[in-house]
């Protein structure tokens, strides 16, 4: 019973003034312009000869493939 009354009171307080005070205190922010990426920048992947693939043996140790 007490829990129900507390929840009802909380709902009434929030419904009565929660939205209005938040709207009054915070002015609308101006939207920030979005920056486009630089046209000449393209990330390049590493060369394939530097890429080493590994596998695990039966005991769980790493071994390079090939």
PDB file of N, CA, C and O in Angstrom:
ATOM      1  N   UNK A   1       0.824  -1.189   0.000  1.00  0.00           N
ATOM      2  CA  UNK A   1       0.000   0.000   0.000  1.00  0.00           C
ATOM      3  C   UNK A   1       0.874   1.262   0.000  1.00  0.00           C
ATOM      4  O   UNK A   1       0.651   2.178  -0.792  1.00  0.00           O
ATOM      5  N   UNK A   2       1.865   1.300   0.890  1.00  0.00           N
ATOM      6  CA  UNK A   2       2.733   2.473   0.949  1.00  0.00           C
ATOM      7  C   UNK A   2       3.523   2.637  -0.344  1.00  0.00           C
ATOM      8  O   UNK A   2       3.720   3.752  -0.826  1.00  0.00           O
ATOM      9  N   UNK A   3       3.968   1.521  -0.894  1.00  0.00           N
ATOM     10  CA  UNK A   3       4.731   1.579  -2.145  1.00  0.00           C
ATOM     11  C   UNK A   3       3.867   2.144  -3.270  1.00  0.00           C
ATOM     12  O   UNK A   3       4.346   2.923  -4.094  1.00  0.00           O
ATOM     13  N   UNK A   4       2.603   1.752  -3.305  1.00  0.00           N
ATOM     14  CA  UNK A   4       1.691   2.240  -4.336  1.00  0.00           C
ATOM     15  C   UNK A   4       1.480   3.747  -4.201  1.00  0.00           C
ATOM     16  O   UNK A   4       1.473   4.464  -5.202  1.00  0.00           O
ATOM     17  N   UNK A   5       1.310   4.227  -2.976  1.00  0.00           N
ATOM     18  CA  UNK A   5       1.114   5.661  -2.771  1.00  0.00           C
ATOM     19  C   UNK A   5       2.367   6.452  -3.143  1.00  0.00           C
ATOM     20  O   UNK A   5       2.271   7.535  -3.720  1.00  0.00           O
ATOM     21  N   UNK A   6       3.528   5.919  -2.818  1.00  0.00           N
ATOM     22  CA  UNK A   6       4.774   6.599  -3.168  1.00  0.00           C
ATOM     23  C   UNK A   6       4.929   6.675  -4.681  1.00  0.00           C
ATOM     24  O   UNK A   6       5.290   7.723  -5.217  1.00  0.00           O
ATOM     25  N   UNK A   7       4.658   5.570  -5.371  1.00  0.00           N
ATOM     26  CA  UNK A   7       4.777   5.565  -6.827  1.00  0.00           C
ATOM     27  C   UNK A   7       3.762   6.515  -7.464  1.00  0.00           C
ATOM     28  O   UNK A   7       4.082   7.216  -8.424  1.00  0.00           O
ATOM     29  N   UNK A   8       2.528   6.539  -6.924  1.00  0.00           N
ATOM     30  CA  UNK A   8       1.511   7.433  -7.460  1.00  0.00           C
ATOM     31  C   UNK A   8       1.926   8.891  -7.266  1.00  0.00           C
ATOM     32  O   UNK A   8       1.751   9.708  -8.169  1.00  0.00           O
ATOM     33  N   UNK A   9       2.468   9.219  -6.112  1.00  0.00           N
ATOM     34  CA  UNK A   9       2.929  10.578  -5.859  1.00  0.00           C
ATOM     35  C   UNK A   9       4.075  10.969  -6.780  1.00  0.00           C
ATOM     36  O   UNK A   9       4.122  12.091  -7.284  1.00  0.00           O
ATOM     37  N   UNK A  10       4.992  10.042  -6.996  1.00  0.00           N
ATOM     38  CA  UNK A  10       6.121  10.314  -7.882  1.00  0.00           C
ATOM     39  C   UNK A  10       5.656  10.557  -9.310  1.00  0.00           C
ATOM     40  O   UNK A  10       6.151  11.460  -9.986  1.00  0.00           O
ATOM     41  N   UNK A  11       4.708   9.754  -9.765  1.00  0.00           N
ATOM     42  CA  UNK A  11       4.179   9.923 -11.123  1.00  0.00           C
ATOM     43  C   UNK A  11       3.488  11.271 -11.262  1.00  0.00           C
ATOM     44  O   UNK A  11       3.642  11.949 -12.278  1.00  0.00           O
ATOM     45  N   UNK A  12       2.727  11.663 -10.245  1.00  0.00           N
ATOM     46  CA  UNK A  12       2.030  12.947 -10.318  1.00  0.00           C
ATOM     47  C   UNK A  12       3.011  14.119 -10.316  1.00  0.00           C
ATOM     48  O   UNK A  12       2.810  15.096 -11.037  1.00  0.00           O
ATOM     49  N   UNK A  13       4.059  14.030  -9.519  1.00  0.00           N
ATOM     50  CA  UNK A  13       5.047  15.111  -9.479  1.00  0.00           C
ATOM     51  C   UNK A  13       5.772  15.214 -10.811  1.00  0.00           C
ATOM     52  O   UNK A  13       5.949  16.310 -11.342  1.00  0.00           O
ATOM     53  N   UNK A  14       6.194  14.074 -11.352  1.00  0.00           N
ATOM     54  CA  UNK A  14       6.907  14.103 -12.625  1.00  0.00           C
ATOM     55  C   UNK A  14       6.009  14.560 -13.766  1.00  0.00           C
ATOM     56  O   UNK A  14       6.453  15.288 -14.654  1.00  0.00           O
ATOM     57  N   UNK A  15       4.753  14.138 -13.746  1.00  0.00           N
ATOM     58  CA  UNK A  15       3.836  14.545 -14.807  1.00  0.00           C
ATOM     59  C   UNK A  15       3.491  16.026 -14.694  1.00  0.00           C
ATOM     60  O   UNK A  15       3.244  16.688 -15.702  1.00  0.00           O
ATOM     61  N   UNK A  16       3.474  16.542 -13.473  1.00  0.00           N
ATOM     62  CA  UNK A  16       3.081  17.931 -13.269  1.00  0.00           C
ATOM     63  C   UNK A  16       4.144  18.940 -13.643  1.00  0.00           C
ATOM     64  O   UNK A  16       3.818  19.992 -14.193  1.00  0.00           O
ATOM     65  N   UNK A  17       5.404  18.656 -13.365  1.00  0.00           N
ATOM     66  CA  UNK A  17       6.413  19.689 -13.586  1.00  0.00           C
ATOM     67  C   UNK A  17       7.686  19.181 -14.249  1.00  0.00           C
ATOM     68  O   UNK A  17       8.544  19.997 -14.587  1.00  0.00           O
ATOM     69  N   UNK A  18       7.853  17.903 -14.449  1.00  0.00           N
ATOM     70  CA  UNK A  18       9.108  17.379 -14.981  1.00  0.00           C
ATOM     71  C   UNK A  18       9.419  17.861 -16.378  1.00  0.00           C
ATOM     72  O   UNK A  18      10.538  18.308 -16.630  1.00  0.00           O
ATOM     73  N   UNK A  19       8.485  17.790 -17.285  1.00  0.00           N
ATOM     74  CA  UNK A  19       8.737  18.179 -18.663  1.00  0.00           C
ATOM     75  C   UNK A  19       8.873  19.678 -18.847  1.00  0.00           C
ATOM     76  O   UNK A  19       9.673  20.132 -19.664  1.00  0.00           O
ATOM     77  N   UNK A  20       8.090  20.462 -18.088  1.00  0.00           N
ATOM     78  CA  UNK A  20       8.112  21.910 -18.247  1.00  0.00           C
ATOM     79  C   UNK A  20       9.422  22.505 -17.765  1.00  0.00           C
ATOM     80  O   UNK A  20       9.978  23.386 -18.421  1.00  0.00           O
ATOM     81  N   UNK A  21       9.923  22.040 -16.631  1.00  0.00           N
ATOM     82  CA  UNK A  21      11.161  22.622 -16.118  1.00  0.00           C
ATOM     83  C   UNK A  21      12.336  22.264 -17.017  1.00  0.00           C
ATOM     84  O   UNK A  21      13.246  23.073 -17.195  1.00  0.00           O
ATOM     85  N   UNK A  22      12.328  21.078 -17.576  1.00  0.00           N
ATOM     86  CA  UNK A  22      13.421  20.691 -18.459  1.00  0.00           C
ATOM     87  C   UNK A  22      13.388  21.516 -19.744  1.00  0.00           C
ATOM     88  O   UNK A  22      14.439  21.891 -20.265  1.00  0.00           O
ATOM     89  N   UNK A  23      12.200  21.800 -20.254  1.00  0.00           N
ATOM     90  CA  UNK A  23      12.090  22.558 -21.491  1.00  0.00           C
ATOM     91  C   UNK A  23      12.466  24.024 -21.275  1.00  0.00           C
ATOM     92  O   UNK A  23      13.036  24.652 -22.167  1.00  0.00           O
ATOM     93  N   UNK A  24      12.154  24.570 -20.107  1.00  0.00           N
ATOM     94  CA  UNK A  24      12.468  25.970 -19.849  1.00  0.00           C
ATOM     95  C   UNK A  24      13.953  26.196 -19.631  1.00  0.00           C
ATOM     96  O   UNK A  24      14.493  27.215 -20.061  1.00  0.00           O
ATOM     97  N   UNK A  25      14.617  25.265 -18.971  1.00  0.00           N
ATOM     98  CA  UNK A  25      15.993  25.513 -18.573  1.00  0.00           C
ATOM     99  C   UNK A  25      17.000  25.262 -19.689  1.00  0.00           C
ATOM    100  O   UNK A  25      18.092  25.829 -19.659  1.00  0.00           O
ATOM    101  N   UNK A  26      16.669  24.440 -20.661  1.00  0.00           N
ATOM    102  CA  UNK A  26      17.632  24.088 -21.703  1.00  0.00           C
ATOM    103  C   UNK A  26      17.222  24.726 -23.032  1.00  0.00           C
ATOM    104  O   UNK A  26      16.229  24.311 -23.630  1.00  0.00           O
ATOM    105  N   UNK A  27      17.970  25.729 -23.503  1.00  0.00           N
ATOM    106  CA  UNK A  27      17.647  26.305 -24.815  1.00  0.00           C
ATOM    107  C   UNK A  27      17.989  25.315 -25.928  1.00  0.00           C
ATOM    108  O   UNK A  27      18.810  24.414 -25.754  1.00  0.00           O
ATOM    109  N   UNK A  28      17.350  25.503 -27.046  1.00  0.00           N
ATOM    110  CA  UNK A  28      17.605  24.611 -28.174  1.00  0.00           C
ATOM    111  C   UNK A  28      19.014  24.841 -28.709  1.00  0.00           C
ATOM    112  O   UNK A  28      19.432  25.980 -28.919  1.00  0.00           O
ATOM    113  N   UNK A  29      19.722  23.772 -28.923  1.00  0.00           N
ATOM    114  CA  UNK A  29      21.085  23.867 -29.442  1.00  0.00           C
ATOM    115  C   UNK A  29      21.049  23.958 -30.962  1.00  0.00           C
ATOM    116  O   UNK A  29      20.208  23.342 -31.617  1.00  0.00           O
ATOM    117  N   UNK A  30      21.975  24.736 -31.508  1.00  0.00           N
ATOM    118  CA  UNK A  30      22.066  24.830 -32.962  1.00  0.00           C
ATOM    119  C   UNK A  30      22.709  23.558 -33.499  1.00  0.00           C
ATOM    120  O   UNK A  30      23.670  23.063 -32.910  1.00  0.00           O
ATOM    121  N   UNK A  31      22.204  23.022 -34.594  1.00  0.00           N
ATOM    122  CA  UNK A  31      22.822  21.816 -35.154  1.00  0.00           C
ATOM    123  C   UNK A  31      24.229  22.112 -35.667  1.00  0.00           C
ATOM    124  O   UNK A  31      24.467  23.131 -36.316  1.00  0.00           O
ATOM    125  N   UNK A  32      25.141  21.218 -35.368  1.00  0.00           N
ATOM    126  CA  UNK A  32      26.522  21.382 -35.805  1.00  0.00           C
ATOM    127  C   UNK A  32      26.673  20.878 -37.239  1.00  0.00           C
ATOM    128  O   UNK A  32      26.120  19.833 -37.582  1.00  0.00           O
ATOM    129  N   UNK A  33      27.409  21.602 -38.080  1.00  0.00           N
ATOM    130  CA  UNK A  33      27.614  21.117 -39.449  1.00  0.00           C
ATOM    131  C   UNK A  33      28.484  19.865 -39.447  1.00  0.00           C
ATOM    132  O   UNK A  33      29.424  19.750 -38.660  1.00  0.00           O
ATOM    133  N   UNK A  34      28.167  18.947 -40.321  1.00  0.00           N
ATOM    134  CA  UNK A  34      28.956  17.720 -40.414  1.00  0.00           C
ATOM    135  C   UNK A  34      30.103  17.939 -41.381  1.00  0.00           C
ATOM    136  O   UNK A  34      29.938  18.552 -42.436  1.00  0.00           O
ATOM    137  N   UNK A  35      31.266  17.431 -41.008  1.00  0.00           N
ATOM    138  CA  UNK A  35      32.446  17.580 -41.856  1.00  0.00           C
ATOM    139  C   UNK A  35      32.569  16.366 -42.758  1.00  0.00           C
ATOM    140  O   UNK A  35      32.431  15.224 -42.319  1.00  0.00           O
ATOM    141  N   UNK A  36      32.828  16.634 -44.006  1.00  0.00           N
ATOM    142  CA  UNK A  36      33.057  15.535 -44.939  1.00  0.00           C
ATOM    143  C   UNK A  36      34.521  15.117 -44.860  1.00  0.00           C
ATOM    144  O   UNK A  36      35.375  15.963 -44.595  1.00  0.00           O
ATOM    145  N   UNK A  37      34.838  13.857 -45.079  1.00  0.00           N
ATOM    146  CA  UNK A  37      36.235  13.430 -45.030  1.00  0.00           C
ATOM    147  C   UNK A  37      37.047  14.073 -46.150  1.00  0.00           C
ATOM    148  O   UNK A  37      36.508  14.453 -47.189  1.00  0.00           O
ATOM    149  N   UNK A  38      38.324  14.184 -45.921  1.00  0.00           N
ATOM    150  CA  UNK A  38      39.216  14.781 -46.912  1.00  0.00           C
ATOM    151  C   UNK A  38      39.199  13.929 -48.178  1.00  0.00           C
ATOM    152  O   UNK A  38      39.328  12.708 -48.086  1.00  0.00           O
ATOM    153  N   UNK A  39      39.045  14.531 -49.352  1.00  0.00           N
ATOM    154  CA  UNK A  39      38.876  13.736 -50.576  1.00  0.00           C
ATOM    155  C   UNK A  39      40.106  12.923 -50.971  1.00  0.00           C
ATOM    156  O   UNK A  39      39.972  11.921 -51.673  1.00  0.00           O
ATOM    157  N   UNK A  40      41.300  13.329 -50.539  1.00  0.00           N
ATOM    158  CA  UNK A  40      42.488  12.591 -50.972  1.00  0.00           C
ATOM    159  C   UNK A  40      42.893  11.496 -49.997  1.00  0.00           C
ATOM    160  O   UNK A  40      43.782  10.701 -50.302  1.00  0.00           O
ATOM    161  N   UNK A  41      42.256  11.440 -48.825  1.00  0.00           N
ATOM    162  CA  UNK A  41      42.644  10.434 -47.839  1.00  0.00           C
ATOM    163  C   UNK A  41      41.880   9.145 -48.082  1.00  0.00           C
ATOM    164  O   UNK A  41      40.653   9.120 -47.991  1.00  0.00           O
ATOM    165  N   UNK A  42      42.591   8.087 -48.386  1.00  0.00           N
ATOM    166  CA  UNK A  42      41.993   6.755 -48.480  1.00  0.00           C
ATOM    167  C   UNK A  42      42.890   5.798 -47.705  1.00  0.00           C
ATOM    168  O   UNK A  42      44.062   5.643 -48.049  1.00  0.00           O
ATOM    169  N   UNK A  43      42.371   5.161 -46.676  1.00  0.00           N
ATOM    170  CA  UNK A  43      43.207   4.243 -45.912  1.00  0.00           C
ATOM    171  C   UNK A  43      43.636   3.064 -46.772  1.00  0.00           C
ATOM    172  O   UNK A  43      42.821   2.472 -47.479  1.00  0.00           O
ATOM    173  N   UNK A  44      44.895   2.733 -46.709  1.00  0.00           N
ATOM    174  CA  UNK A  44      45.407   1.623 -47.510  1.00  0.00           C
ATOM    175  C   UNK A  44      45.703   0.431 -46.610  1.00  0.00           C
ATOM    176  O   UNK A  44      46.253   0.607 -45.522  1.00  0.00           O
ATOM    177  N   UNK A  45      45.354  -0.759 -47.034  1.00  0.00           N
ATOM    178  CA  UNK A  45      45.651  -1.943 -46.234  1.00  0.00           C
ATOM    179  C   UNK A  45      47.144  -2.254 -46.278  1.00  0.00           C
ATOM    180  O   UNK A  45      47.831  -1.818 -47.201  1.00  0.00           O
ATOM    181  N   UNK A  46      47.662  -3.000 -45.300  1.00  0.00           N
ATOM    182  CA  UNK A  46      49.080  -3.352 -45.335  1.00  0.00           C
ATOM    183  C   UNK A  46      49.363  -4.296 -46.498  1.00  0.00           C
ATOM    184  O   UNK A  46      48.465  -5.011 -46.942  1.00  0.00           O
ATOM    185  N   UNK A  47      50.593  -4.309 -46.997  1.00  0.00           N
ATOM    186  CA  UNK A  47      50.934  -5.227 -48.083  1.00  0.00           C
ATOM    187  C   UNK A  47      50.757  -6.677 -47.641  1.00  0.00           C
ATOM    188  O   UNK A  47      50.953  -7.009 -46.472  1.00  0.00           O
ATOM    189  N   UNK A  48      50.388  -7.526 -48.579  1.00  0.00           N
ATOM    190  CA  UNK A  48      50.107  -8.918 -48.236  1.00  0.00           C
ATOM    191  C   UNK A  48      51.350  -9.680 -47.801  1.00  0.00           C
ATOM    192  O   UNK A  48      51.238 -10.669 -47.076  1.00  0.00           O
ATOM    193  N   UNK A  49      52.541  -9.240 -48.229  1.00  0.00           N
ATOM    194  CA  UNK A  49      53.736  -9.977 -47.828  1.00  0.00           C
ATOM    195  C   UNK A  49      54.070  -9.754 -46.350  1.00  0.00           C
ATOM    196  O   UNK A  49      54.841 -10.521 -45.774  1.00  0.00           O
ATOM    197  N   UNK A  50      53.501  -8.719 -45.730  1.00  0.00           N
ATOM    198  CA  UNK A  50      53.710  -8.502 -44.304  1.00  0.00           C
ATOM    199  C   UNK A  50      52.686  -9.242 -43.447  1.00  0.00           C
ATOM    200  O   UNK A  50      52.859  -9.366 -42.234  1.00  0.00           O
ATOM    201  N   UNK A  51      51.638  -9.722 -44.068  1.00  0.00           N
ATOM    202  CA  UNK A  51      50.586 -10.408 -43.334  1.00  0.00           C
ATOM    203  C   UNK A  51      50.967 -11.864 -43.129  1.00  0.00           C
ATOM    204  O   UNK A  51      51.151 -12.600 -44.098  1.00  0.00           O
ATOM    205  N   UNK A  52      51.086 -12.281 -41.886  1.00  0.00           N
ATOM    206  CA  UNK A  52      51.453 -13.660 -41.561  1.00  0.00           C
ATOM    207  C   UNK A  52      50.267 -14.300 -40.846  1.00  0.00           C
ATOM    208  O   UNK A  52      49.801 -13.796 -39.824  1.00  0.00           O
ATOM    209  N   UNK A  53      49.794 -15.395 -41.382  1.00  0.00           N
ATOM    210  CA  UNK A  53      48.688 -16.108 -40.755  1.00  0.00           C
ATOM    211  C   UNK A  53      49.229 -17.169 -39.815  1.00  0.00           C
ATOM    212  O   UNK A  53      50.224 -17.830 -40.110  1.00  0.00           O
ATOM    213  N   UNK A  54      48.566 -17.322 -38.690  1.00  0.00           N
ATOM    214  CA  UNK A  54      48.992 -18.291 -37.696  1.00  0.00           C
ATOM    215  C   UNK A  54      47.903 -19.324 -37.475  1.00  0.00           C
ATOM    216  O   UNK A  54      46.720 -19.051 -37.674  1.00  0.00           O
ATOM    217  N   UNK A  55      48.315 -20.502 -37.065  1.00  0.00           N
ATOM    218  CA  UNK A  55      47.398 -21.556 -36.672  1.00  0.00           C
ATOM    219  C   UNK A  55      47.904 -22.127 -35.357  1.00  0.00           C
ATOM    220  O   UNK A  55      49.018 -21.821 -34.932  1.00  0.00           O
ATOM    221  N   UNK A  56      47.111 -22.937 -34.725  1.00  0.00           N
ATOM    222  CA  UNK A  56      47.546 -23.564 -33.473  1.00  0.00           C
ATOM    223  C   UNK A  56      47.738 -25.048 -33.692  1.00  0.00           C
ATOM    224  O   UNK A  56      47.011 -25.679 -34.459  1.00  0.00           O
ATOM    225  N   UNK A  57      48.735 -25.600 -33.002  1.00  0.00           N
ATOM    226  CA  UNK A  57      48.946 -27.043 -33.073  1.00  0.00           C
ATOM    227  C   UNK A  57      48.046 -27.721 -32.042  1.00  0.00           C
ATOM    228  O   UNK A  57      47.197 -27.077 -31.426  1.00  0.00           O
ATOM    229  N   UNK A  58      48.240 -29.012 -31.863  1.00  0.00           N
ATOM    230  CA  UNK A  58      47.383 -29.793 -30.971  1.00  0.00           C
ATOM    231  C   UNK A  58      47.473 -29.279 -29.533  1.00  0.00           C
ATOM    232  O   UNK A  58      46.482 -29.307 -28.804  1.00  0.00           O
ATOM    233  N   UNK A  59      48.651 -28.811 -29.123  1.00  0.00           N
ATOM    234  CA  UNK A  59      48.844 -28.357 -27.746  1.00  0.00           C
ATOM    235  C   UNK A  59      48.466 -26.886 -27.550  1.00  0.00           C
ATOM    236  O   UNK A  59      48.549 -26.380 -26.432  1.00  0.00           O
ATOM    237  N   UNK A  60      48.055 -26.194 -28.611  1.00  0.00           N
ATOM    238  CA  UNK A  60      47.626 -24.807 -28.494  1.00  0.00           C
ATOM    239  C   UNK A  60      48.707 -23.787 -28.749  1.00  0.00           C
ATOM    240  O   UNK A  60      48.489 -22.601 -28.499  1.00  0.00           O
ATOM    241  N   UNK A  61      49.874 -24.196 -29.239  1.00  0.00           N
ATOM    242  CA  UNK A  61      50.948 -23.256 -29.548  1.00  0.00           C
ATOM    243  C   UNK A  61      50.733 -22.658 -30.936  1.00  0.00           C
ATOM    244  O   UNK A  61      50.253 -23.334 -31.846  1.00  0.00           O
ATOM    245  N   UNK A  62      51.094 -21.385 -31.088  1.00  0.00           N
ATOM    246  CA  UNK A  62      50.945 -20.714 -32.378  1.00  0.00           C
ATOM    247  C   UNK A  62      52.067 -21.115 -33.321  1.00  0.00           C
ATOM    248  O   UNK A  62      53.235 -21.172 -32.934  1.00  0.00           O
ATOM    249  N   UNK A  63      51.696 -21.390 -34.561  1.00  0.00           N
ATOM    250  CA  UNK A  63      52.664 -21.707 -35.610  1.00  0.00           C
ATOM    251  C   UNK A  63      52.270 -20.931 -36.857  1.00  0.00           C
ATOM    252  O   UNK A  63      51.084 -20.858 -37.179  1.00  0.00           O
ATOM    253  N   UNK A  64      53.235 -20.345 -37.571  1.00  0.00           N
ATOM    254  CA  UNK A  64      52.887 -19.654 -38.810  1.00  0.00           C
ATOM    255  C   UNK A  64      52.413 -20.647 -39.872  1.00  0.00           C
ATOM    256  O   UNK A  64      52.937 -21.757 -39.976  1.00  0.00           O
ATOM    257  N   UNK A  65      51.426 -20.239 -40.651  1.00  0.00           N
ATOM    258  CA  UNK A  65      50.930 -21.092 -41.737  1.00  0.00           C
ATOM    259  C   UNK A  65      51.919 -21.040 -42.903  1.00  0.00           C
ATOM    260  O   UNK A  65      52.507 -19.997 -43.186  1.00  0.00           O
ATOM    261  N   UNK A  66      52.089 -22.162 -43.562  1.00  0.00           N
ATOM    262  CA  UNK A  66      52.898 -22.233 -44.773  1.00  0.00           C
ATOM    263  C   UNK A  66      54.329 -22.127 -44.472  1.00  0.00           C
ATOM    264  O   UNK A  66      55.157 -22.169 -45.382  1.00  0.00           O
TER     265      UNK A  66
END
